[in-house]
Amino acid sequence: MKKHYLKTLFEPGSVAIVGASDEAHSVGGQILRNMQECGFKGEIYPVNPDCEAIQGLPCYPRLRAIDHPIDLVVFAVPAEQIPTMMREAGDLGVRAAIVISAGFAETGPRGESLQNEIVDIAKTHNIPLMGPNCLGIIRPRIGLNATSAKSQVQTGKVALVAQSGAFCTALLDWANSEGFGFSAVASLGATADVGFGDVLDYLAVDPETKSILLYVEGVNDARSFISGLRVAARLKPVVVVKSGRSESGTRAAVSHTGALVGSDAVFDSVVERAGAVRVHTVSQLFAAARILASNVRVEGARLAIVTNGGGPGVMAADRASDLHVPLAELAKETIEKLSEVLPGHWSHSDPVDILGDADHQRYEDATRLVLADKNVDGVLVLLAPQAMTDPTACAEGVIAAAKQSRKPVLACWMGELMVREARRLFGEAGIPQFRSPEAGVDAFGYLACYRRNQKVLLQVPPPLSRQSETDVEGVRLIIENALGDRRSVLSNTESKALLRAFHIPVSPAINVSSAAEALIAAENLGLPVAMKINCPSIEHKSDVSGVRLNINEPRSVRTAFREMMEEVAAQVPEARLEGVTVEAMANRPHGREIMLGIIQDPVFGPVIRFGAGGVASEVFADSQVALPPLNEYLSKQLISGTRMAQFLRKFRNFPEANLAPLVEVLQRISEMACELPEIREMDINPLLVDEQGVIALDARIRVGPPKTSTSRYDHMAIHPYPPELESTWQLPDGSNVVIRPIRPEDAGCEKQFVENLSAESRYFRFMQSLDKLSPLMLARFTQIDYDREMALIAIINEDTPQARILGVVRYVSNSDRHSCEFALTVGDEWQRQGIGRHLLQRLMFVARDRGIEVMEGEVLSNNSKMLRMCQKLGFRIVHNSDEPDVVEVRRHL
């Protein structure tokens, strides 16, 4: 793949500083000082029309006066001056820009117009623009410090990306005092052009960066943010802290960056779905970064605690409860073995209290036995120094036990002077250590959260329409009728028709406009019935006496109709009453009332909501949210995150609810969110769930015209798996081949495919000697973002143990989103059968339909078969005198 388009921004060969100065307290002056003091290895060009020399360097009156190529321009001048200078930079072929200056969108309409102008200039000249209102970029390895921060920055393996410059400077000061280094620091400011997604995409493939810290205030481009976050989190740990969790914090974030700020619960769901870890404080940010960067990993979330003091053990257990980290239930065999080596009055449970006189042997035995328990995923060992305790010897015992297990061991030796040597030993042994029990539990929580979210990241929900077709076209006609009548809320029968079209069970209902019609409807449905006022503008019918339940007598049906119409009209005189809806009364004595549906987040679009239902749903406030699309695993995760999950289990005389239909309904609602951008909000409340299954008793759907879009899923934050790209094809011998987008579960086949290639074919594809794909490469190739890239595979014997990939073709969009880079590989034994040509043609159609205008790729000059095929498909061959071994192929689509 080509050099990343942000490489010049992070690793420029020359930097021009517009607004450089000799003044001690000027921003431009501090940036120039930082560049020189940090030993920048490239050329530095100060720009200031009032000076001939600044800080010992020749000064230029304007950019045009610099007679050398400029990679990066840093602007530290008033906002009004920047558009003119940006145009000059574009004319000179500058390759990247940072706008430190404030005075743009955060100041109001005039500043927003100015910001839009400089972004438009940058895009016109293909200049990545960071800012405005940002601190800048630091790249310690090359001495680049294009910021006004005064702290020294050491070289490290962690990248820091933040919107707030003030947050950056504070963290850099703290990190410098703690000896914490960075591979890169990027303060993004308003993210008017280069945003989180772009920078994360760069850091994901940056070999110097092993983990990433994010400070987020708001998100401008949800699709780009999630896309970049998912790409980065596939390859290295990402820890996120977000401000604006409270209402006042949200207002402050908007005024600071001008970025959109959505629901905090939705942001939690975004981080989880992307495979990252979210924390809430700065100390947690670095603690999580350290533990995740240590490469310690867990296979589950069950924690065992070994301690020589009851107090520290209780503190650790309390913290585990706060974080919902389950304490391990020790197996009977483990308790028996521990009883053989511990005093008789040990705790006999987790936390394992080995008592205050524990020596090194007791620590070693207890740690070894607990690690061997199949119910334990990790161990936190605590020590409080006591008169009979040798902290160093006890640490050696724990280290010896840890070497015998692959499960993680974390240590907390409390105190300072007496435990200093023990901490050194733990550090040398690679055992993470902490100064408090709570910090140790937090660290294990990060590990468990990372594992859980990484599993969520791998989920690529397939379309449910494979199992049963849905009448999407008919549903859209119902919505169009409502919008044509200038209605934004569907009637009860219209709402139920939508649910029924997506195979969600609903109770039968009939709309009536008179008492006589109500009686006929009740007789047709069968008594008892429920009656509800039919008025789309009334959100909660029970609040205005608009609901009657368990009507058993025919005479009562007519009475209920009259009373409801009169009472509702009296309470809501402005409402337009359309009559009453008569429904069959559901006889489900074990039914639990669930509320689920779709809400719209201002940043991330449609979100699935699940929780307690009925009239008290708002009081209980027991709900969770998740981004669509959902599959079975994600649906079960959503259910388990609520207290309702306990209510659905067996208790007292209630049998356990049948969860399979509920999981199915969640996936159906997810499908509605994906296929119907017209839905603004949907509530199914209540959905009755019991041992028989599920049934929707009431639904309210609010709709609106779909927003202008260029593709089917533009309204989604996460692009669903595209089933429409699946097709079948035949080889000359009659064998059937499936052509489809790649999925994470194809990793095994992809690994085998690459390993079975000849050395020549692997070299032609990767342009280097390569025996097999590393786990990171395999993840990158199979866990793709269907919005910005596409990989099509030709596979035979799919869904069988004999499944084999015959060929793979993929493209990745360039930063302009109008061009892309492609690559193609066909297995040696399957060549000369038209597979490569068919795959590439199919990819070209996909790219063109998604707005890609130019497809380009690099081919080794001695790969004659590939070059001939490209020429036949209309690609233009471009030879590069600087790289005679590589030929560029290019085609306008």
Rosetta blueprint (number, residue, H / E / L):
1 M L
2 K L
3 K L
4 H L
5 Y L
6 L L
7 K H
8 T H
9 L H
10 F H
11 E L
12 P L
13 G L
14 S E
15 V E
16 A E
17 I E
18 V E
19 G L
20 A L
21 S L
22 D L
23 E L
24 A L
25 H L
26 S L
27 V H
28 G H
29 G H
30 Q H
31 I H
32 L H
33 R H
34 N H
35 M H
36 Q H
37 E H
38 C L
39 G L
40 F L
41 K L
42 G L
43 E E
44 I E
45 Y E
46 P E
47 V E
48 N L
49 P L
50 D L
51 C L
52 E L
53 A E
54 I E
55 Q L
56 G L
57 L E
58 P E
59 C L
60 Y E
61 P L
62 R L
63 L H
64 R H
65 A H
66 I L
67 D L
68 H L
69 P L
70 I L
71 D L
72 L E
73 V E
74 V E
75 F E
76 A L
77 V L
78 P L
79 A H
80 E H
81 Q H
82 I H
83 P H
84 T H
85 M H
86 M H
87 R H
88 E H
89 A H
90 G H
91 D H
92 L L
93 G L
94 V L
95 R L
96 A E
97 A E
98 I E
99 V E
100 I L
101 S L
102 A L
103 G L
104 F L
105 A H
106 E H
107 T H
108 G L
109 P H
110 R H
111 G H
112 E H
113 S H
114 L H
115 Q H
116 N H
117 E H
118 I H
119 V H
120 D H
121 I H
122 A H
123 K H
124 T H
125 H L
126 N L
127 I L
128 P L
129 L E
130 M E
131 G L
132 P L
133 N L
134 C L
135 L L
136 G E
137 I E
138 I E
139 R E
140 P H
141 R H
142 I H
143 G L
144 L E
145 N E
146 A E
147 T L
148 S L
149 A L
150 K L
151 S L
152 Q L
153 V L
154 Q L
155 T E
156 G E
157 K E
158 V E
159 A E
160 L E
161 V E
162 A E
163 Q L
164 S L
165 G H
166 A H
167 F H
168 C H
169 T H
170 A H
171 L H
172 L H
173 D H
174 W H
175 A H
176 N H
177 S H
178 E H
179 G L
180 F L
181 G L
182 F E
183 S E
184 A E
185 V E
186 A E
187 S E
188 L L
189 G L
190 A L
191 T L
192 A L
193 D L
194 V L
195 G L
196 F H
197 G H
198 D H
199 V H
200 L H
201 D H
202 Y H
203 L H
204 A H
205 V L
206 D L
207 P L
208 E L
209 T L
210 K L
211 S E
212 I E
213 L E
214 L E
215 Y E
216 V E
217 E L
218 G L
219 V E
220 N L
221 D L
222 A H
223 R H
224 S H
225 F H
226 I H
227 S H
228 G H
229 L H
230 R H
231 V H
232 A H
233 A H
234 R H
235 L H
236 K L
237 P L
238 V E
239 V E
240 V E
241 V E
242 K E
243 S L
244 G L
245 R L
246 S L
247 E H
248 S H
249 G H
250 T H
251 R H
252 A H
253 A H
254 V H
255 S H
256 H H
257 T H
258 G L
259 A L
260 L E
261 V L
262 G L
263 S L
264 D H
265 A H
266 V H
267 F H
268 D H
269 S H
270 V H
271 V H
272 E H
273 R H
274 A H
275 G L
276 A L
277 V E
278 R E
279 V E
280 H L
281 T L
282 V H
283 S H
284 Q H
285 L H
286 F H
287 A H
288 A H
289 A H
290 R H
291 I H
292 L H
293 A H
294 S L
295 N L
296 V L
297 R L
298 V L
299 E L
300 G L
301 A L
302 R L
303 L E
304 A E
305 I E
306 V E
307 T E
308 N L
309 G L
310 G H
311 G H
312 P H
313 G H
314 V H
315 M H
316 A H
317 A H
318 D H
319 R H
320 A H
321 S H
322 D H
323 L L
324 H L
325 V L
326 P L
327 L E
328 A L
329 E L
330 L L
331 A L
332 K H
333 E H
334 T H
335 I H
336 E H
337 K H
338 L H
339 S H
340 E H
341 V H
342 L L
343 P L
344 G L
345 H L
346 W L
347 S L
348 H L
349 S L
350 D L
351 P L
352 V E
353 D E
354 I L
355 L L
356 G L
357 D L
358 A L
359 D L
360 H H
361 Q H
362 R H
363 Y H
364 E H
365 D H
366 A H
367 T H
368 R H
369 L H
370 V H
371 L H
372 A L
373 D L
374 K L
375 N L
376 V L
377 D L
378 G E
379 V E
380 L E
381 V E
382 L E
383 L E
384 A L
385 P L
386 Q L
387 A L
388 M L
389 T L
390 D L
391 P H
392 T H
393 A H
394 C H
395 A H
396 E H
397 G H
398 V H
399 I H
400 A H
401 A H
402 A H
403 K L
404 Q L
405 S L
406 R L
407 K L
408 P L
409 V E
410 L E
411 A E
412 C E
413 W E
414 M L
415 G L
416 E L
417 L L
418 M L
419 V L
420 R H
421 E H
422 A H
423 R H
424 R H
425 L H
426 F H
427 G H
428 E H
429 A H
430 G L
431 I L
432 P L
433 Q E
434 F E
435 R L
436 S L
437 P H
438 E H
439 A H
440 G H
441 V H
442 D H
443 A H
444 F H
445 G H
446 Y H
447 L H
448 A H
449 C H
450 Y H
451 R H
452 R H
453 N H
454 Q H
455 K H
456 V H
457 L H
458 L L
459 Q L
460 V L
461 P L
462 P L
463 P L
464 L H
465 S H
466 R H
467 Q L
468 S L
469 E L
470 T L
471 D L
472 V H
473 E H
474 G H
475 V H
476 R H
477 L H
478 I H
479 I H
480 E H
481 N H
482 A H
483 L H
484 G H
485 D L
486 R L
487 R L
488 S L
489 V E
490 L L
491 S L
492 N H
493 T H
494 E H
495 S H
496 K H
497 A H
498 L H
499 L H
500 R H
501 A H
502 F L
503 H L
504 I L
505 P L
506 V E
507 S L
508 P L
509 A E
510 I E
511 N E
512 V E
513 S L
514 S L
515 A H
516 A H
517 E H
518 A H
519 L H
520 I H
521 A H
522 A H
523 E H
524 N H
525 L H
526 G L
527 L L
528 P L
529 V E
530 A E
531 M E
532 K E
533 I E
534 N L
535 C L
536 P L
537 S L
538 I L
539 E L
540 H L
541 K H
542 S H
543 D H
544 V H
545 S L
546 G L
547 V E
548 R E
549 L E
550 N E
551 I E
552 N L
553 E L
554 P H
555 R H
556 S H
557 V H
558 R H
559 T H
560 A H
561 F H
562 R H
563 E H
564 M H
565 M H
566 E H
567 E H
568 V H
569 A H
570 A H
571 Q H
572 V L
573 P L
574 E L
575 A L
576 R L
577 L L
578 E L
579 G L
580 V E
581 T E
582 V E
583 E E
584 A E
585 M L
586 A L
587 N L
588 R L
589 P L
590 H L
591 G L
592 R E
593 E E
594 I E
595 M E
596 L E
597 G E
598 I E
599 I E
600 Q E
601 D E
602 P L
603 V L
604 F L
605 G E
606 P E
607 V E
608 I E
609 R E
610 F E
611 G E
612 A E
613 G L
614 G L
615 V L
616 A L
617 S H
618 E H
619 V H
620 F H
621 A L
622 D L
623 S E
624 Q E
625 V E
626 A E
627 L L
628 P L
629 P L
630 L L
631 N L
632 E H
633 Y H
634 L H
635 S H
636 K H
637 Q H
638 L H
639 I H
640 S H
641 G L
642 T L
643 R L
644 M H
645 A H
646 Q H
647 F H
648 L L
649 R L
650 K L
651 F E
652 R L
653 N L
654 F E
655 P L
656 E L
657 A L
658 N L
659 L H
660 A H
661 P H
662 L H
663 V H
664 E H
665 V H
666 L H
667 Q H
668 R H
669 I H
670 S H
671 E H
672 M H
673 A H
674 C H
675 E H
676 L L
677 P L
678 E L
679 I E
680 R E
681 E E
682 M E
683 D E
684 I E
685 N E
686 P E
687 L E
688 L E
689 V E
690 D L
691 E L
692 Q L
693 G L
694 V E
695 I E
696 A E
697 L L
698 D L
699 A E
700 R E
701 I E
702 R E
703 V E
704 G L
705 P L
706 P L
707 K L
708 T L
709 S L
710 T L
711 S L
712 R L
713 Y L
714 D L
715 H L
716 M L
717 A L
718 I L
719 H L
720 P L
721 Y L
722 P L
723 P H
724 E H
725 L H
726 E L
727 S E
728 T E
729 W E
730 Q E
731 L L
732 P L
733 D L
734 G L
735 S L
736 N E
737 V E
738 V E
739 I E
740 R E
741 P E
742 I L
743 R L
744 P H
745 E H
746 D H
747 A H
748 G H
749 C H
750 E H
751 K H
752 Q H
753 F H
754 V H
755 E H
756 N H
757 L L
758 S L
759 A H
760 E H
761 S H
762 R H
763 Y H
764 F H
765 R H
766 F H
767 M L
768 Q L
769 S L
770 L L
771 D L
772 K L
773 L L
774 S L
775 P H
776 L H
777 M H
778 L H
779 A H
780 R H
781 F H
782 T H
783 Q L
784 I L
785 D L
786 Y L
787 D L
788 R L
789 E E
790 M E
791 A E
792 L E
793 I E
794 A E
795 I E
796 I E
797 N L
798 E L
799 D L
800 T L
801 P L
802 Q L
803 A L
804 R E
805 I E
806 L E
807 G E
808 V E
809 V E
810 R E
811 Y E
812 V E
813 S E
814 N L
815 S L
816 D L
817 R L
818 H L
819 S E
820 C E
821 E E
822 F E
823 A E
824 L E
825 T E
826 V E
827 G L
828 D H
829 E H
830 W H
831 Q L
832 R L
833 Q L
834 G L
835 I H
836 G H
837 R H
838 H H
839 L H
840 L H
841 Q H
842 R H
843 L H
844 M H
845 F H
846 V H
847 A H
848 R H
849 D H
850 R L
851 G L
852 I L
853 E L
854 V E
855 M E
856 E E
857 G E
858 E E
859 V E
860 L E
861 S L
862 N L
863 N L
864 S H
865 K H
866 M H
867 L H
868 R H
869 M H
870 C H
871 Q H
872 K H
873 L L
874 G L
875 F L
876 R E
877 I E
878 V E
879 H E
880 N L
881 S L
882 D L
883 E L
884 P L
885 D L
886 V E
887 V E
888 E E
889 V E
890 R E
891 R E
892 H E
893 L L
